[in-house]
Amino acid sequence: MKKVKIILPLILLSIFLSSCAVTNYVKNGFENFTTYFNIYYNASKIFKEAEEEILKQQKDLFTTKVIAPSGNATNKLVQVIEKCSKILQYHQNSSLVDDALFMIGKAYYYQREFPSAIRKFSELLATFPDSKYSLEAKLWIARSYAQTIEVDRSLKLLNDVYLEAKDAKNKKVMSNALLEILKIYFKKNDYEGIINVGQEFIKISSDDEAIAQVLMQIGNSYAKLGQFDKALENYSRVKKYTSDYYYIFKSQLEYAKILREKERFDEAKEILDDLYSEELFNDYKDYTELEYAYLYLSQKDTSKALSYFTKVDTTYQSKETAGIAQFEIANYLENVLGNLDSAKFYYDKSLRSQITDDLKKNAQFKSNLLNRYKNLWTSIRNFEKQIPILRTFPIDTTYPKFQEIEIDSSKLNDSAYLADLQEYLAEKRRADSLYYEKLRRDSLTYQANLKTADSLEVNIARLKFDLATLFMVDYNKPDSAYTHLKEIVEKFPNKDFSERSIYALASYYETKGEKDKADSLYLYLYNNFTDSEISKIVAKRLKLPPKVSKKDLPDLEYNGAEKLVEQGKYKEAIDSLYKIYEKYTKTDYAPKSLLMIGYIYENKLAQYDSAYSVYKLLKDKFPNSLYTQRINSKLIAYESELQKKEMERKAAQDSLEKKNETPELKPDENENIDDGKKEEPVELKTEEPVEKKIEKPAEIKSEEPIKPDSSTQEKQPDNRRRRR
């Protein structure tokens, strides 16, 4: 009975607990069910439609950038994000939360919002580390980084994903990771990487269409590396993996290009003929005709090549091949026919067509060069037209010289004749005056015109140097540059552009193997030009010591003066420093040299007046110099000492003058002046005045300067007096 009492509560408890579990299970299951059908199912359906539309746009696997989705696809992706966000907000207990996060991340990726995509995939990994989507989420994170500037980080993540998928034996993720790595190598033009990773991809991938595209890229990489036989091998395998007419056609066209490169022209033409006659490839006839043009161009049949290029240009104007044909026509006109105006027209036309970015950059560069070439020649011809006019003396048309007449001496007594003669002479004087005045003005104008003509010739030479540079550097036509360089060097050996012209001409001779001519010009540069990088290059080339630059000369000379001071050769140092001051007045070495001269007088020679004279000159000439600030206090102290000495000298002189004064003697009225005796005059004896001893300044003794400056040197007082 007791056992029954114990068992009964246990049974009731177990029934209660099991009923709770069943209730929770039913509750969670119902939530998952309602979440799936009400929200997730609809979101998943919409996302699938948007993804299919986007992937149809991205037919080429090696498109390195995510193509912007259409407006319809964008709206669907926005709906997906909204619906999945509701799952995260209102159904956190649902088992579909990780599904929602994964779908939101992909929706952001397709919308090209890569930071948001990375954030959602990372949230998925952090919240559900064991989710069925964890490996794919890592792959999508790496994909997202590949679309940003962090490509190297993406590459590392992709390799990690590949190894993790390999351990998990997940071939789908492995092949997708390898495909993303291939895209990065394709973007970097890493042909070896494409070949190695591509071959690994082919081994594990089950996607035949993807394999076909990878084989195309492997073939292209071998072709870029010049391994044509391996390229042909991979191109020939493409048609085994795809039923897409485009890639079958493309592989055969590339096969024909390789045969052309190997100069197997007949085989290449046979393949092109087959492609051209096949109705399945009618949509790609423009590519075939373009390759016909290149095939004839390789065989030097420029007439047929130009004919095909022109046909492609006129027949397929809206296609990429038309832009390529226009570029080739421009290239032919420029380099073969030399018709630069027409060449520029076709380069500009190709820029308006659908061509690759690389070809567009090349066309823009060529167009700019031709424009520059045209502008240079236009300026040169305009200047050349003006020079003969400027060098021609103005023709006198306004005031012709007065006609001379012979005077009839037999009619000089005739008053009427004399009156006419006087009128003629007056008119002649007036006309001659006007004529010579105009001649004077014309002469001044002519002299000014001659200077203008000389200036124009210099400008022409400068423009021709730019033209020669264009030929030498941009067009790689040194022979065309040679004519202009030789003319410039012969006419203008000492202009600002002469050094570069001579160096360019020397380089031309060197490339032509004319070493003696080149070395002669290099030696001329070495001897006549010092302040440039070219002079240093020339010194190295000739294995000669580099010449001291003019800007380094003051420093070199100043260092030499300092060494003379160290050797105790003070007079030579002072002479050298004075020369530096006079030669480089507009540089800092002028005040610096004066400061050093003053220092020598003061501290080495103890000639303080000379030191003062130089310091005064330094202050007068360079009042704002930092070197002047160093001696301002000395000048103030010395000048105050001079004033004190002058005051003491004046006081002593005044005292002496007072003592030398004697009273005037008046004769006594009672004294007999004329007594027949003459008195000797009384000599006034004056005592020698005791001059007050003047103390000399503590630092400066009064001596005659070695090199006085008349404008600044103080005149010293003369304390000596003559005895009367």
URLIN-V723566 format. One record per residue. N is the residue number from 1. PHI is phi in whole degrees, 0 to 359 (NA if undefined). Layout:
[[N	PHI] [N	PHI]]
This chain:
[[1	NA] [2	294] [3	298] [4	295] [5	295] [6	283] [7	291] [8	300] [9	297] [10	298] [11	296] [12	296] [13	296] [14	296] [15	294] [16	295] [17	297] [18	296] [19	293] [20	294] [21	298] [22	296] [23	296] [24	298] [25	298] [26	296] [27	296] [28	297] [29	297] [30	294] [31	295] [32	299] [33	295] [34	293] [35	298] [36	299] [37	283] [38	281] [39	237] [40	297] [41	301] [42	295] [43	297] [44	297] [45	294] [46	296] [47	297] [48	299] [49	296] [50	295] [51	295] [52	298] [53	296] [54	292] [55	293] [56	294] [57	291] [58	262] [59	292] [60	278] [61	295] [62	261] [63	286] [64	283] [65	246] [66	290] [67	288] [68	297] [69	291] [70	291] [71	298] [72	295] [73	296] [74	298] [75	299] [76	294] [77	295] [78	297] [79	298] [80	300] [81	297] [82	295] [83	293] [84	291] [85	294] [86	295] [87	299] [88	294] [89	274] [90	250] [91	228] [92	294] [93	272] [94	287] [95	282] [96	262] [97	296] [98	295] [99	299] [100	294] [101	299] [102	297] [103	292] [104	297] [105	301] [106	293] [107	297] [108	297] [109	300] [110	292] [111	277] [112	66] [113	262] [114	292] [115	300] [116	293] [117	297] [118	300] [119	296] [120	289] [121	295] [122	293] [123	297] [124	299] [125	293] [126	287] [127	276] [128	231] [129	299] [130	258] [131	294] [132	294] [133	264] [134	300] [135	292] [136	293] [137	299] [138	298] [139	297] [140	290] [141	297] [142	298] [143	300] [144	296] [145	295] [146	296] [147	271] [148	253] [149	280] [150	270] [151	292] [152	296] [153	297] [154	300] [155	299] [156	295] [157	298] [158	296] [159	296] [160	296] [161	297] [162	300] [163	294] [164	294] [165	293] [166	295] [167	296] [168	276] [169	57] [170	260] [171	291] [172	297] [173	292] [174	301] [175	293] [176	294] [177	296] [178	297] [179	296] [180	293] [181	297] [182	300] [183	298] [184	294] [185	296] [186	297] [187	295] [188	273] [189	57] [190	271] [191	292] [192	297] [193	298] [194	300] [195	296] [196	293] [197	291] [198	298] [199	295] [200	293] [201	298] [202	299] [203	292] [204	253] [205	279] [206	252] [207	266] [208	297] [209	296] [210	293] [211	299] [212	300] [213	293] [214	294] [215	299] [216	300] [217	292] [218	296] [219	299] [220	298] [221	293] [222	297] [223	295] [224	297] [225	276] [226	80] [227	264] [228	292] [229	296] [230	291] [231	296] [232	300] [233	299] [234	287] [235	298] [236	291] [237	274] [238	300] [239	294] [240	284] [241	249] [242	223] [243	250] [244	285] [245	301] [246	299] [247	286] [248	295] [249	298] [250	298] [251	295] [252	290] [253	296] [254	294] [255	299] [256	295] [257	297] [258	295] [259	299] [260	296] [261	298] [262	274] [263	62] [264	262] [265	294] [266	295] [267	295] [268	297] [269	294] [270	298] [271	295] [272	296] [273	298] [274	296] [275	295] [276	291] [277	275] [278	282] [279	295] [280	299] [281	252] [282	299] [283	290] [284	243] [285	297] [286	298] [287	293] [288	296] [289	294] [290	295] [291	289] [292	303] [293	300] [294	293] [295	297] [296	290] [297	295] [298	294] [299	268] [300	67] [301	266] [302	293] [303	295] [304	292] [305	299] [306	295] [307	297] [308	290] [309	300] [310	294] [311	296] [312	297] [313	298] [314	275] [315	270] [316	238] [317	297] [318	270] [319	255] [320	298] [321	299] [322	296] [323	297] [324	295] [325	298] [326	298] [327	297] [328	292] [329	298] [330	299] [331	298] [332	294] [333	296] [334	287] [335	266] [336	258] [337	270] [338	71] [339	271] [340	287] [341	297] [342	292] [343	298] [344	297] [345	302] [346	286] [347	298] [348	294] [349	294] [350	294] [351	295] [352	272] [353	263] [354	272] [355	235] [356	292] [357	299] [358	297] [359	292] [360	294] [361	298] [362	295] [363	296] [364	295] [365	299] [366	297] [367	297] [368	296] [369	297] [370	295] [371	295] [372	295] [373	301] [374	296] [375	295] [376	297] [377	293] [378	298] [379	295] [380	298] [381	293] [382	296] [383	293] [384	296] [385	292] [386	283] [387	298] [388	300] [389	294] [390	292] [391	272] [392	261] [393	293] [394	303] [395	276] [396	280] [397	244] [398	280] [399	236] [400	292] [401	296] [402	294] [403	290] [404	279] [405	233] [406	269] [407	274] [408	271] [409	295] [410	287] [411	255] [412	293] [413	275] [414	277] [415	295] [416	295] [417	296] [418	297] [419	296] [420	296] [421	295] [422	296] [423	296] [424	298] [425	295] [426	294] [427	295] [428	293] [429	298] [430	294] [431	294] [432	296] [433	297] [434	297] [435	297] [436	288] [437	293] [438	293] [439	298] [440	296] [441	296] [442	296] [443	295] [444	296] [445	298] [446	297] [447	298] [448	295] [449	295] [450	298] [451	295] [452	297] [453	297] [454	299] [455	296] [456	296] [457	296] [458	295] [459	297] [460	298] [461	298] [462	295] [463	294] [464	291] [465	295] [466	298] [467	294] [468	297] [469	299] [470	300] [471	294] [472	287] [473	266] [474	277] [475	264] [476	54] [477	236] [478	298] [479	295] [480	291] [481	287] [482	304] [483	303] [484	291] [485	297] [486	297] [487	296] [488	296] [489	295] [490	289] [491	274] [492	227] [493	282] [494	232] [495	266] [496	294] [497	263] [498	294] [499	301] [500	294] [501	294] [502	296] [503	296] [504	297] [505	294] [506	298] [507	296] [508	298] [509	300] [510	294] [511	293] [512	274] [513	83] [514	267] [515	295] [516	298] [517	295] [518	296] [519	296] [520	298] [521	290] [522	297] [523	294] [524	298] [525	298] [526	297] [527	278] [528	245] [529	229] [530	234] [531	270] [532	198] [533	291] [534	299] [535	298] [536	292] [537	297] [538	296] [539	300] [540	295] [541	297] [542	272] [543	58] [544	244] [545	294] [546	296] [547	281] [548	289] [549	287] [550	301] [551	289] [552	268] [553	298] [554	303] [555	296] [556	296] [557	293] [558	294] [559	298] [560	296] [561	295] [562	298] [563	295] [564	297] [565	297] [566	298] [567	275] [568	81] [569	267] [570	288] [571	297] [572	297] [573	296] [574	297] [575	300] [576	296] [577	291] [578	297] [579	295] [580	297] [581	300] [582	284] [583	281] [584	239] [585	299] [586	270] [587	248] [588	291] [589	288] [590	293] [591	296] [592	297] [593	292] [594	298] [595	298] [596	293] [597	299] [598	300] [599	298] [600	296] [601	300] [602	283] [603	258] [604	257] [605	255] [606	56] [607	259] [608	287] [609	296] [610	295] [611	298] [612	299] [613	301] [614	289] [615	297] [616	295] [617	299] [618	300] [619	291] [620	293] [621	279] [622	227] [623	296] [624	259] [625	286] [626	295] [627	291] [628	293] [629	299] [630	290] [631	247] [632	301] [633	296] [634	295] [635	296] [636	298] [637	296] [638	292] [639	293] [640	294] [641	293] [642	296] [643	297] [644	298] [645	298] [646	295] [647	295] [648	294] [649	295] [650	296] [651	298] [652	294] [653	293] [654	296] [655	298] [656	295] [657	296] [658	293] [659	290] [660	281] [661	286] [662	239] [663	288] [664	280] [665	274] [666	256] [667	290] [668	280] [669	292] [670	275] [671	275] [672	284] [673	277] [674	262] [675	255] [676	87] [677	246] [678	252] [679	272] [680	291] [681	293] [682	275] [683	279] [684	277] [685	263] [686	244] [687	284] [688	296] [689	294] [690	272] [691	286] [692	288] [693	292] [694	263] [695	283] [696	276] [697	300] [698	297] [699	256] [700	240] [701	265] [702	271] [703	225] [704	287] [705	295] [706	290] [707	233] [708	289] [709	242] [710	298] [711	277] [712	235] [713	286] [714	284] [715	281] [716	274] [717	288] [718	260] [719	276] [720	282] [721	230] [722	269] [723	279] [724	273]]
